[in-house]
Amino acid sequence: MGVFQLAPGHTEALEGRVGAEHGRQCVTALGTGSAGSEIERVHLRRYLDRRRRRLGARAKAASAPVEVAAQVDTLNLTASRPGAQGCDALASMLRANSAFQRLGMARCELEDAHISTLALALPQARGLRILDLTHNRAMAESARALAHHLEGCRLEDLDLGFNVKLGDAGAVALADAIASGIARNLRALGLARTSLGRDGAEALARALRTDPPLARLDLSHNPNMADAGWIVLADGLRDNSHLAALRLVDTRATDKGARALAGALEGRRSLHALLVGDNAIGDSGARELLAPLSRNQGLETLSLKRCGLTANVVGQLVQTLEQNALLQELSLKDNLLPKESQDLVRVVWASSGRDRNSLEL
């Protein structure tokens, strides 16, 4: 299986790979405004003609799909700006081809109507596993459409990060789909920088309490969460046995939020990665998080970048490293640790046989 990248203004690949008819529709739609001059369009047409001749043995006719879709499992349309016509054609292609497992549509200027069109195709897109919709213009309506059509589809990884107008309403729609079992195949959800706040965090906490198969959750760069968001999430984590990676970077939490999250870490085995950098948790918050990790037998990766840590946290850190051999990746970068504290952490890290490249100071 291969990866197929479509650079902005280069739509010939979509036609050559997924079939002439669907490709022709996408070339028309994607080429509008971005394909450029008549010279470029002639160039694309010549390229396609050469490609069809090379693939002639596989094609039943010039207007029939070129049967090479099985060679490609990843379609990257990043920054291609497909518009309404392109999304219609792409939705038809997804329904017709089960080979595509990954679809990348970051920075495509997609709005609610475009994403709703793609969402309609999800139940028939039997092969699709990963969908990247980051850095678009999605709002709550996009999330509602996706949530509604997740039932019956096999999508495992959905990333809506950096759609800054998605908001709590969008998070609630997706959380409800997870809690109800509609999104029963979803394993990873990205909601970084989506203006999510306490209400969205609370909805996700309710979903986590149902112990869905969701293994990775990214809520980074949502400063409206703050401590209140961490507290409700921590409550949802207590009864969850599937979440393996949680990203809460830059969510404006303090030691109060860290204290709540620490309580949820006690005795947990399923959580393997916790990234909470760029939060003002300070030494007291870091100690709260590190203390249960001495007894935690699951966490392998911990990031406390830019959390305002000083030499006062080193004692608890050393104790955690000595008692928890599973912790294999640690980032303390851009804190206020003096050189002697950093040297002590390095010695303890190395003496336990850990990879020195997995420690950031």
C-alpha positions in Angstrom: 0.0 0.0 0.0 1.2 3.5 -0.7 0.9 7.1 0.3 -0.5 9.5 -2.2 0.2 13.2 -1.6 -1.7 15.9 -3.4 0.2 19.2 -3.3 -1.8 22.4 -3.7 -2.6 22.9 -7.4 -1.6 19.4 -8.4 -4.8 17.4 -8.9 -3.5 15.0 -11.5 -2.7 12.4 -8.9 -6.2 12.2 -7.6 -7.4 11.4 -11.1 -4.6 8.9 -11.9 -5.0 7.0 -8.6 -8.7 6.8 -7.8 -10.2 6.5 -11.2 -10.8 8.6 -14.2 -14.4 9.6 -13.6 -14.1 10.5 -9.9 -10.7 12.0 -10.7 -12.1 14.2 -13.5 -14.7 15.6 -11.1 -12.1 16.4 -8.5 -9.7 17.9 -11.0 -12.5 20.2 -12.1 -13.4 21.2 -8.5 -9.9 21.3 -7.0 -8.4 23.0 -10.0 -10.8 26.0 -9.8 -8.8 28.9 -8.5 -5.7 26.9 -7.6 -4.7 24.9 -10.7 -3.6 28.1 -12.3 -3.0 28.9 -15.9 -4.1 27.3 -19.1 -0.5 26.2 -19.5 -0.6 24.3 -16.2 -3.9 22.6 -17.1 -2.4 21.5 -20.4 0.6 20.1 -18.5 -1.7 18.2 -16.1 -3.7 16.8 -19.0 -0.5 15.6 -20.8 0.6 14.0 -17.5 -2.7 12.2 -17.2 -2.6 11.0 -20.7 0.9 9.5 -20.2 -0.2 7.9 -17.0 -3.3 6.3 -18.6 -1.1 4.8 -21.3 1.2 3.3 -18.8 -1.8 1.9 -16.9 -3.7 0.9 -20.0 -3.5 -2.8 -19.3 -5.4 -2.2 -16.1 -8.0 0.2 -17.4 -11.1 -1.3 -19.1 -11.9 1.9 -20.9 -10.8 5.5 -20.9 -13.9 6.5 -18.9 -13.8 3.5 -16.5 -12.0 3.7 -13.1 -8.3 3.0 -13.3 -7.9 0.0 -11.1 -4.9 1.1 -9.1 -6.8 2.2 -6.0 -5.7 -0.9 -4.2 -2.1 0.3 -4.4 -2.8 3.4 -2.3 -4.1 3.5 1.3 -3.4 7.1 2.1 -4.7 10.1 0.4 -3.2 13.4 1.5 -5.1 16.5 0.2 -3.6 19.0 2.6 -4.1 22.6 1.6 -5.9 21.6 -1.6 -9.1 23.7 -1.0 -11.6 21.4 -2.7 -14.7 23.4 -2.2 -18.2 22.0 -2.5 -17.7 20.2 -5.8 -14.5 18.6 -4.7 -16.0 17.4 -1.4 -19.0 15.9 -3.3 -16.6 14.0 -5.6 -14.4 12.9 -2.7 -17.5 11.6 -0.8 -18.5 9.6 -3.9 -15.0 8.2 -4.2 -14.9 7.2 -0.5 -18.2 5.3 -0.9 -16.9 3.5 -4.0 -13.4 2.6 -2.8 -12.7 0.6 0.3 -8.9 0.8 -0.1 -8.4 4.2 1.4 -7.6 4.0 5.1 -6.2 7.5 5.7 -7.5 10.8 4.5 -5.6 14.0 5.2 -7.6 17.2 4.7 -5.8 19.7 6.9 -5.7 23.3 5.9 -8.3 22.8 3.2 -10.5 25.8 4.2 -13.4 23.3 4.9 -16.6 24.8 6.4 -19.5 23.0 8.0 -21.2 22.3 4.7 -18.1 20.6 3.2 -17.5 18.5 6.3 -21.1 17.5 6.5 -20.9 16.2 2.9 -17.9 14.1 3.9 -19.6 12.9 7.0 -22.5 11.5 5.0 -20.1 9.2 3.3 -18.6 7.8 6.5 -20.9 4.8 6.9 -20.1 3.6 3.4 -16.4 4.3 3.6 -15.7 0.9 4.9 -11.9 1.1 4.7 -11.4 4.6 6.3 -9.6 4.5 9.6 -7.9 7.9 10.0 -9.4 11.3 9.2 -7.4 14.5 9.6 -9.6 17.7 9.5 -7.2 19.9 11.4 -6.8 23.7 10.7 -10.1 24.2 8.9 -13.2 26.2 9.6 -15.3 23.6 11.3 -17.9 24.7 13.9 -20.3 22.8 16.1 -22.4 21.7 13.1 -19.5 19.8 11.6 -19.0 17.9 14.9 -22.7 17.1 15.0 -22.6 15.8 11.5 -19.6 13.7 12.1 -21.0 12.4 15.4 -24.3 11.4 13.8 -22.6 9.4 11.0 -19.9 7.7 13.1 -22.4 4.9 13.8 -21.7 2.0 11.5 -18.4 3.4 10.3 -15.0 2.0 11.1 -13.2 5.3 11.7 -10.6 4.9 14.5 -8.8 8.2 14.5 -10.5 11.6 14.2 -8.5 14.8 14.5 -10.4 18.1 14.5 -7.7 20.1 16.2 -7.2 23.8 15.5 -10.7 24.4 14.4 -11.0 27.3 16.8 -14.8 27.7 16.5 -15.7 24.1 17.2 -16.3 25.1 20.9 -18.0 23.3 23.7 -21.1 22.4 21.6 -18.9 20.5 19.1 -17.1 18.6 21.9 -20.5 17.8 23.6 -21.8 16.3 20.3 -18.7 14.1 19.9 -18.7 13.1 23.6 -22.3 12.1 23.4 -21.6 9.9 20.4 -18.8 8.2 22.4 -20.9 7.8 25.5 -23.8 6.3 23.6 -21.7 3.8 21.7 -22.3 5.4 18.3 -18.6 6.0 18.0 -17.7 2.5 19.3 -14.8 2.1 16.9 -13.1 5.5 17.8 -9.7 5.0 19.4 -8.2 8.6 19.1 -9.8 12.0 19.2 -8.0 15.3 18.7 -9.6 18.5 19.9 -6.6 20.7 20.5 -7.2 24.5 20.2 -11.0 24.1 19.6 -12.1 26.7 22.3 -13.1 23.9 24.5 -13.9 24.8 28.1 -15.4 23.3 31.2 -18.7 22.2 29.6 -16.9 20.3 26.8 -14.5 18.8 29.4 -17.4 17.7 31.5 -19.1 16.0 28.5 -15.9 14.2 27.7 -15.6 13.1 31.3 -19.1 11.6 31.2 -18.1 9.7 28.1 -14.9 8.5 29.8 -16.9 7.1 32.7 -18.7 4.7 30.3 -15.2 3.2 29.6 -15.3 3.4 25.8 -12.4 2.0 23.7 -11.0 5.5 23.2 -7.2 5.3 23.9 -5.9 8.7 23.0 -7.4 12.1 23.8 -5.8 15.5 22.9 -7.3 18.6 24.6 -4.2 20.8 24.4 -4.2 24.6 23.8 -7.6 25.1 25.3 -7.0 27.6 28.0 -10.7 27.9 28.9 -10.5 24.5 30.5 -8.3 25.7 33.4 -8.6 23.9 36.7 -12.3 23.3 36.4 -11.7 21.3 33.2 -9.0 19.2 34.8 -11.1 18.5 37.9 -14.1 17.1 35.9 -11.8 15.1 33.6 -10.0 13.6 36.6 -13.4 12.4 37.9 -14.2 10.8 34.5 -10.8 9.0 34.5 -11.4 7.2 37.8 -13.6 4.5 36.2 -11.8 4.4 32.9 -9.6 1.5 31.9 -8.9 2.2 28.2 -7.4 5.7 27.9 -3.7 5.3 27.3 -2.5 8.8 26.3 -3.8 12.2 27.5 -2.6 15.6 26.3 -3.5 18.6 28.4 -0.7 21.0 27.3 -1.4 24.7 27.7 -4.8 24.5 29.3 -4.2 27.1 32.0 -4.2 24.7 34.9 -2.6 25.3 38.3 -1.6 23.1 41.3 -5.3 22.7 42.0 -6.0 21.0 38.7 -2.9 18.9 39.2 -4.0 17.7 42.6 -7.3 16.5 41.1 -5.6 14.7 38.3 -3.1 13.1 40.7 -6.0 11.4 42.5 -7.1 9.8 39.3 -3.6 8.5 38.6 -3.4 6.4 41.8 -3.1 2.8 40.9 -3.9 3.2 37.2 -2.3 0.8 34.8 -3.9 1.9 31.5 -2.6 5.4 31.2 0.8 5.3 29.5 1.4 8.9 28.4 0.6 12.1 30.2 1.6 15.5 28.7 0.8 18.5 30.8 3.4 21.0 29.9 2.9 24.8 29.6 0.7 24.9 32.7 1.4 26.8 35.8 1.3 23.8 38.2 4.6 24.8 39.9 6.5 22.6 42.4 3.4 21.8 44.5 1.4 20.6 41.5 4.3 18.6 40.1 4.8 16.9 43.5 1.1 16.1 43.6 1.4 14.4 40.2 4.8 12.7 40.9 3.8 11.1 44.2 1.2 8.6 42.9 3.5 7.8 40.0 5.8 6.2 42.5 3.1 3.5 42.8 1.7 3.8 39.3 2.6 0.8 37.2 1.5 2.0 33.8 2.9 5.5 33.0 5.8 5.4 30.5 5.9 9.0 29.2 5.5 12.2 31.3 6.0 15.8 30.0 6.3 18.7 32.5 7.8 21.2 30.1 7.5 24.9 31.1 5.6 24.2 34.4 7.7 26.6 36.6 9.5 23.8 38.4 12.5 24.5 40.7 15.0 22.6 42.8 12.2 22.0 45.4 10.6 19.3 43.2 13.8 17.2 42.7 13.5 15.1 45.9 10.0 13.8 44.9 11.2 13.4 41.3 14.2 11.3 42.3 12.0 9.1 44.5 9.6 8.6 41.7 12.3 7.6 39.2 13.8 5.1 41.7 10.5 3.5 42.5 8.9 3.5 39.1 11.0 1.6 36.5 8.3 1.8 33.8 8.8 5.6 33.3 11.0 5.7 30.3 10.4 9.2 28.8 10.5 12.4 30.8 10.6 16.0 29.7 11.5 18.8 32.2 12.6 21.2 29.5 12.4 25.0 30.0 11.8 24.9 33.7 13.8 26.7 36.5 15.9 23.7 37.6 19.5 24.7 38.6 22.4 22.9 37.0 23.1 20.8 40.1 19.5 19.6 40.1 19.7 18.7 36.5 22.9 16.8 37.0 21.3 14.8 39.9 18.3 13.9 37.7 20.7 12.7 34.9 22.6 10.5 37.3 19.5 8.8 38.7 18.1 8.4 35.2 21.3 6.8 33.8 21.9 4.6 36.8 18.5 2.9 36.3 19.5 1.9 32.7 17.1 4.3 31.0 18.0 5.8 27.6 19.7 9.1 28.1 18.1 10.4 24.9 14.6 10.0 26.5 15.3 12.6 29.1 14.9 16.3 28.3 16.2 18.9 30.7 
